[in-house]
C-alpha cells in the first residue's frame, strides 16, 4: 500500500459509513499493559475489551486481546445489542447448553490503520479474531480519534451466528443461547409516509419532500422547491448463476458507463441482513435550468444499488453543493428506511383477479 488513502479504500473498517456500525460508548480504564476499554451500548449492556501490547509486526501490528463481562446481566444485554445489530434473535426452539464454557479461549487484534469513513469521521481500525473450540469469528472494531466512541463493523455475514455464540458464552453466562436470523421487520416508522412497490421494496419519504413523479417501476422524490431530487427504480431478479456480477461489480459497470466516471468516489459496500448495498458519489458543475443565464454551479450526484437474491433497487440523486446538509439528511432517511422484499411465493392466480 502506497499511502493512507489507498488503505482507506481497501479496509472496510474505515470506509464503511458511520451508521453501519454498532455504536459503543467508550471509557478508558486503568491498565498497565493493555488498552482497557469499557464498551457500553445504549440499551444498558456493557463489556470490557482489553487490547494487549503489540507483540509483533507482519504487514500489520498485532497482539493479544480479551473480552470480558462486567456482570452477567450487563453482558447478556450487550450480546442482545450485538444480535439486534446483526438482525438475529435467540432461537426459542433450541435450548441452551448449561455446560457451555463462558470464557473466550483465544482473542487477538490486528491494527489496520487510521483514516476517515465515508462521512468524514476519523477512526483507528482494528480486526478482532475470536476462537472458542470449534468456533471462529472475526469482526472489525474501530475507535474514534477522541477515544470516546467505538463501533463494531461486520466482517462477513457468515460469522454472525458464530460471533454471537462466542460472545454469549464469554459474556452472557450459562446457558448459552442458540441464534437464528430474525425475519426482516417493516422498518417504516409510524406516522411516516412511505412509497414503493408491493413484493419489491418500501422506503420513507423524507420530511418536507414529496413523491413528484411515478411510473411503473420508477419513482422521483423531491424537496418542496424541486431543487434536490432522488430517483429510484426496481426490478425482480431471476435466479442468477454463481458467476453473475455481485452488487459492487454491477455498480462499477454503471459508473464506467457514466460521463462522471472520472469523478466517482471509491465504492462503499455494506450488508443489511440479506441485502447488499453499494454506493458512490461524484462532484460536477451543472447549469441551473431555472436560471439559464447563470454560470454553472457546483453540484453533487450519487448512485446506489441495493439487492438481495430476489429484488434490485437503483437509486440516483443530485443536488446543489450549497444544499448538501439538507440533501444528505434526506438521502440518509431514504437509504436507512429502504427495505427489500424477501422471497416471493408464486401466485395461485393473477394479481387483482377474483
C-alpha positions in Angstrom: 0.0 0.0 0.0 1.5 3.3 -1.0 -0.3 5.7 1.4 -3.1 6.1 3.8 -5.7 6.9 1.1 -5.1 3.5 -0.5 -5.6 2.0 2.9 -8.9 3.7 3.3 -10.2 2.2 0.0 -9.4 -1.4 0.9 -10.2 -1.5 4.6 -14.0 -1.9 5.2 -13.5 -0.9 8.9 -12.5 2.5 7.6 -14.6 3.2 4.6 -18.0 1.9 5.8 -20.5 4.7 6.5 -20.7 5.7 10.2 -24.3 4.4 10.5 -23.4 0.9 9.5 -21.7 0.0 12.8 -23.0 -0.9 16.3 -22.3 2.3 18.3 -20.4 1.9 21.5 -19.6 4.5 24.2 -16.0 4.1 25.4 -14.5 4.7 28.9 -10.8 4.0 29.2 -10.0 2.0 32.4 -6.7 1.9 34.2 -4.4 -0.8 32.9 -0.6 -1.1 32.9 0.0 -3.4 29.9 -3.3 -3.1 28.0 -5.6 -0.6 26.3 -8.5 -1.5 28.6 -11.8 -0.2 27.2 -15.3 -0.3 28.8 -17.7 -0.6 25.9 -21.4 0.3 26.6 -24.4 0.2 24.4 -27.4 2.5 24.7 -29.6 -0.3 26.0 -27.6 -0.7 29.1 -25.3 -3.6 28.2 -21.5 -3.4 28.6 -18.3 -5.4 28.2 -14.6 -4.8 28.7 -12.3 -5.1 25.7 -8.6 -5.3 26.5 -6.2 -4.7 23.6 -2.9 -6.1 24.8 0.5 -4.7 24.0 1.8 -5.1 20.5 3.6 -8.4 20.1 4.8 -8.2 16.5 4.5 -6.8 13.1 3.8 -8.7 9.9 2.1 -6.5 7.3 0.1 -5.1 10.3 0.9 -4.7 14.0 -0.8 -7.4 16.1 -1.3 -8.6 19.7 -3.5 -10.5 22.1 -6.9 -9.3 23.3 -9.5 -10.2 25.8 -13.3 -9.6 26.0 -14.8 -10.0 29.5 -18.1 -9.2 31.1 -18.8 -6.6 33.8 -21.7 -8.7 35.1 -23.9 -11.4 33.7 -26.9 -9.1 33.2 -25.0 -6.3 31.5 -23.0 -8.9 29.5 -26.2 -10.6 28.2 -27.7 -7.1 27.4 -24.5 -6.4 25.4 -24.9 -9.6 23.4 -28.6 -8.8 22.8 -27.5 -5.4 21.3 -24.9 -7.2 19.0 -27.7 -9.6 18.0 -30.1 -6.8 17.1 -27.4 -5.1 15.0 -26.8 -8.4 13.2 -30.6 -8.9 12.7 -30.6 -12.1 14.9 -32.5 -13.3 17.8 -32.4 -16.3 20.3 -34.0 -19.4 18.8 -36.8 -20.4 21.1 -36.8 -23.9 19.6 -33.2 -24.5 20.8 -32.5 -24.8 24.5 -29.1 -23.6 25.7 -26.3 -25.7 27.0 -25.8 -25.4 30.8 -22.2 -26.9 30.4 -21.1 -24.4 27.8 -17.8 -22.7 28.8 -18.1 -19.0 29.5 -14.6 -17.8 28.6 -13.2 -16.9 25.2 -10.3 -19.2 24.7 -8.4 -17.1 22.2 -8.7 -13.5 21.1 -6.3 -11.3 19.2 -6.2 -8.0 17.3 -4.6 -6.6 14.2 -4.3 -2.8 13.7 -5.4 -2.0 10.1 -4.7 1.7 10.1 -6.3 5.1 10.6 -8.4 7.2 8.3 -11.9 8.7 7.7 -15.1 6.9 6.9 -17.5 7.7 4.1 -18.9 10.7 6.0 -15.7 12.1 7.4 -15.4 10.6 10.9 -11.8 9.8 11.9 -11.1 6.3 13.2 -8.4 3.8 14.2 -9.4 0.5 12.7 -8.7 -3.0 14.1 -9.8 -6.5 13.2 -10.6 -8.8 16.1 -10.2 -12.6 15.9 -12.2 -14.8 18.3 -11.7 -18.6 18.7 -13.5 -20.9 21.1 -13.3 -24.6 20.5 -14.7 -25.3 17.0 -15.9 -21.7 16.7 -14.1 -18.9 14.8 -15.3 -15.5 14.0 -13.9 -12.1 13.1 -15.3 -8.5 13.4 -14.0 -5.1 12.6 -13.5 -2.7 15.6 -12.8 1.0 15.2 -12.1 3.6 17.8 -12.8 7.3 17.3 -10.0 9.8 17.2 -11.0 11.2 20.6 -11.3 7.8 22.2 -14.9 8.3 23.3 -16.7 6.3 20.7 -16.2 2.9 19.1 -18.1 0.7 16.7 -18.2 -3.0 15.7 -18.5 -3.4 11.9 -19.3 -6.6 10.1 -16.5 -8.6 8.5 -18.6 -11.3 6.9 -22.3 -12.3 7.2 -21.3 -16.0 7.7 -19.7 -15.1 11.0 -22.9 -13.8 12.6 -24.2 -16.8 14.5 -20.6 -17.9 15.4 -19.8 -14.4 16.8 -23.0 -14.4 18.8 -22.3 -17.8 20.2 -18.8 -16.8 21.3 -20.0 -13.5 22.8 -22.8 -15.2 24.6 -20.5 -17.8 26.1 -18.0 -15.2 27.1 -20.3 -12.5 28.4 -23.9 -13.8 29.0 -23.4 -16.7 31.4 -24.9 -20.2 31.1 -27.0 -21.4 29.5 -25.6 -20.1 26.2 -28.3 -19.5 23.7 -28.7 -20.6 20.1 -29.3 -17.9 17.4 -31.3 -17.6 14.3 -31.8 -14.9 11.7 -34.7 -12.6 12.6 -37.4 -12.1 9.9 -36.9 -8.6 8.5 -39.3 -6.3 10.2 -41.2 -3.5 8.5 -39.0 -0.5 9.3 -41.3 2.3 8.3 -41.9 4.3 11.5 -45.5 5.1 12.5 -46.7 8.3 11.0 -44.0 8.4 8.3 -45.1 8.5 4.6 -43.8 5.6 2.6 -43.6 4.7 -1.0 -42.6 1.6 -3.0 -43.9 -1.4 -4.8 -45.6 -4.4 -3.3 -43.4 -7.5 -3.2 -40.4 -5.4 -4.1 -39.4 -2.6 -1.8 -40.5 0.1 0.6 -38.9 3.4 1.8 -39.7 6.6 3.7 -40.4 9.9 2.0 -38.0 12.4 3.7 -39.7 15.0 5.8 -40.7 18.0 3.7 -40.3 16.1 0.4 -42.9 14.6 -1.9 -43.2 11.9 -4.5 -43.2 14.2 -7.5 -43.4 11.6 -10.3 -44.0 7.9 -10.6 -44.4 5.4 -13.3 -44.4 1.6 -13.1 -41.1 0.6 -11.6 -39.9 4.2 -11.3 -40.2 7.0 -8.6 -38.9 10.5 -8.2 -39.0 12.3 -4.9 -38.0 16.0 -4.5 -37.9 18.8 -2.0 -40.7 21.4 -1.9 -38.7 23.7 -4.2 -37.7 21.0 -6.7 -34.0 21.8 -6.1 -33.0 18.3 -4.8 -34.1 15.0 -6.2 -33.8 11.3 -5.5 -34.9 8.8 -8.2 -35.5 5.1 -7.7 -36.2 2.1 -9.9 -36.6 -1.6 -9.1 -36.7 -4.9 -10.8 -37.3 -8.5 -9.8 -34.2 -10.7 -10.3 -34.3 -14.1 -12.0 -32.2 -16.8 -10.4 -28.6 -15.7 -11.0 -25.7 -18.1 -11.8 -22.8 -18.2 -9.4 -20.6 -16.3 -11.9 -23.0 -13.3 -12.1 -21.5 -10.0 -11.1 -22.0 -9.1 -7.5 -23.6 -5.8 -6.4 -20.3 -3.8 -6.3 -19.4 -5.0 -9.8 -22.9 -4.0 -11.1 -22.4 -0.5 -9.7 -18.9 -0.4 -11.2 -20.4 -1.2 -14.6 -22.9 1.6 -14.2 -20.2 4.1 -13.2 -17.9 3.0 -16.0 -20.6 3.9 -18.5 -21.3 7.3 -17.0 -19.9 10.7 -18.1 -18.9 11.2 -14.4 -16.8 8.1 -14.1 -13.6 10.1 -13.6 -15.1 12.0 -10.6 -16.6 8.9 -8.9 -15.5 8.2 -5.3 -14.4 4.7 -4.2 -17.4 2.4 -4.0 -18.6 1.7 -0.4 -20.3 -1.6 0.2 -22.2 -2.8 3.3 -24.7 -5.5 4.3 -28.1 -5.2 5.8 -29.5 -8.6 6.5 -29.6 -10.4 3.1 -29.3 -7.1 1.2 -26.0 -5.9 -0.2 -25.8 -2.1 -0.7 -23.1 -0.3 -2.8 -22.9 3.4 -3.5 -20.6 6.1 -4.8 -20.8 9.8 -5.4 -19.3 12.5 -7.7 -18.9 16.2 -7.9 -19.7 18.2 -11.1 -20.7 21.6 -12.5 -24.2 21.9 -13.7 -26.4 24.5 -15.4 -29.4 25.7 -13.4 -32.4 25.2 -15.6 -34.4 27.7 -13.6 -31.7 30.3 -14.2 -30.3 29.6 -17.7 -28.4 32.8 -17.9 -26.4 32.0 -14.7 -22.9 30.3 -14.7 -22.7 26.6 -13.9 -22.8 25.8 -10.2 -21.1 23.1 -8.1 -23.4 20.1 -7.7 -23.2 16.5 -6.3 -24.6 13.2 -7.6 -24.9 9.7 -6.2 -25.5 6.2 -7.4 -26.6 3.3 -5.2 -27.5 -0.3 -5.9 -29.2 -2.4 -3.3 -30.0 -6.0 -4.0 -30.8 -9.4 -2.4 -31.4 -12.6 -4.3 -34.8 -11.5 -5.5 -35.0 -7.7 -5.9 -32.7 -5.0 -7.0 -33.2 -1.2 -6.5 -31.2 1.5 -8.2 -31.1 4.9 -6.6 -29.7 8.0 -8.2 -29.6 11.5 -6.7 -28.4 15.0 -7.4 -28.4 18.4 -5.5 -26.5 21.6 -5.4 -23.4 21.7 -3.3 -25.0 24.6 -1.3 -27.8 22.2 -0.2 -25.6 19.3 0.8 -26.5 19.2 4.5 -30.3 19.0 3.9 -29.8 16.7 0.9 -27.6 14.2 2.8 -30.2 14.1 5.6 -32.9 13.2 3.1 -30.6 10.7 1.4 -29.9 9.0 4.8 -33.6 8.9 5.5 -34.3 7.1 2.3 -31.4 4.7 2.5 -31.8 3.9 6.2 -35.5 3.1 5.7 -35.1 1.1 2.5 -36.5 -2.4 2.9 -36.3 -5.0 0.1 -38.8 -7.8 0.0 -37.7 -11.4 0.5 -38.6 -14.5 -1.5 -41.9 -14.1 -3.3 -44.2 -17.1 -3.3 -45.7 -18.0 -6.7 -49.2 -16.5 -7.0 -52.0 -19.0 -7.5 -53.9 -16.5 -9.6 -53.1 -13.2 -11.3 -52.9 -10.2 -9.0 -56.3 -8.4 -8.9 -58.3 -11.4 -10.2 -61.4 -12.7 -8.4 
